[in-house]
Amino acid sequence: MPTRNPQSLTSEVESVLGPAPADYGQQEVVVLRFRRHGRRLVLPVLVLIGVAAAAGYWVGALPQGWMNLAAAGGAIAVALLLGLFPVLGWLTYRTTVTTRRVIQHQGVFSRHRSEVSFVRIREVRTRRTVMQRMFRAGDVDLFVGAERTTIPDVPGVLAAADALQELVERNYAHASRVERRFGQRPDSNVTFTHQDA
């Protein structure tokens, strides 16, 4: 299937719905990009170092050839399962916050992308366990009606949550101006709460 030019798609949409109002023409800018807190890498890196040291000592030093092959195979399996895959999982899970939405990308072999528009978000909450508080991290919950989208283990969670809250309020105010222009009333106010576990 041939790919379409985004400009041609925009012109097709405008031919059906008409041109977008001038207020919709705000440029979307990336505000934040982050991954989960880096402490998640400590255990996989220690596993990789330990496996490399053990394999360097044992592989080739065993009396039978099959034993050396088994030790090398075991070392490779442990390094992949407990070292490399967790690091790849951390690298491929990232969050991008723009002036209009929150976009989450994840997946090593199969890719998954989800996004939430700030206009739809009605509440921003943070949750932190004792361990997360030690590292100034935490989870951010974005509520869209009864649904919840969680951004897990955000580094510098309080500053990130404050930035998200400000973006929600600005987008809400912008949507309210646009809705007033068309004679509609905006939805209820947004709220913001912190919760430490």
ZIFENCOR-V719522 format. One record per backbone hydrogen bond with DSSP energy under -1.0 kcal/mol. NH is the residue of the N-H (numbers start at 1). CO is the residue of the C=O. Records with the same first field share a line. If there is no record, write none. Layout:
NH = CO / CO
This chain:
9 = 5
10 = 6
11 = 7
12 = 8
13 = 9
14 = 10
15 = 11
16 = 12
17 = 13
18 = 14
24 = 21
25 = 22
31 = 97
32 = 97
34 = 95
37 = 153
40 = 37
41 = 38
42 = 39
45 = 41
46 = 42
47 = 43
48 = 44
49 = 45
50 = 46
51 = 47
52 = 48
53 = 49
54 = 50
55 = 51
56 = 52
57 = 53
58 = 54
59 = 55
61 = 58
68 = 64
69 = 65
70 = 66
71 = 67
72 = 68
73 = 69
74 = 70
75 = 71
76 = 72
77 = 73
78 = 74
79 = 75
80 = 76
81 = 77
82 = 78
83 = 79
84 = 79
85 = 80
87 = 83
88 = 84
89 = 85
90 = 86
91 = 87
92 = 88
94 = 105
95 = 34
96 = 103
97 = 32
98 = 101
99 = 29
102 = 116
103 = 96
104 = 114
105 = 94
106 = 112
112 = 106
114 = 104
116 = 102
118 = 100
120 = 117
122 = 143
123 = 143
124 = 191
125 = 141
126 = 193
127 = 139
128 = 195
133 = 129
134 = 130
135 = 131
136 = 133
137 = 132
139 = 127
140 = 151
141 = 125
142 = 149
143 = 123
144 = 147
147 = 144
149 = 142
151 = 140
154 = 138
156 = 136
157 = 136
160 = 156
161 = 157
162 = 158
163 = 159
164 = 160
165 = 161
166 = 162
167 = 163
168 = 164
169 = 165
170 = 166
171 = 167
172 = 168
173 = 169
174 = 170
175 = 171
176 = 172
177 = 173
178 = 174
179 = 175
180 = 176
181 = 177
182 = 178
183 = 180
184 = 179
191 = 122
193 = 124
195 = 126
197 = 128
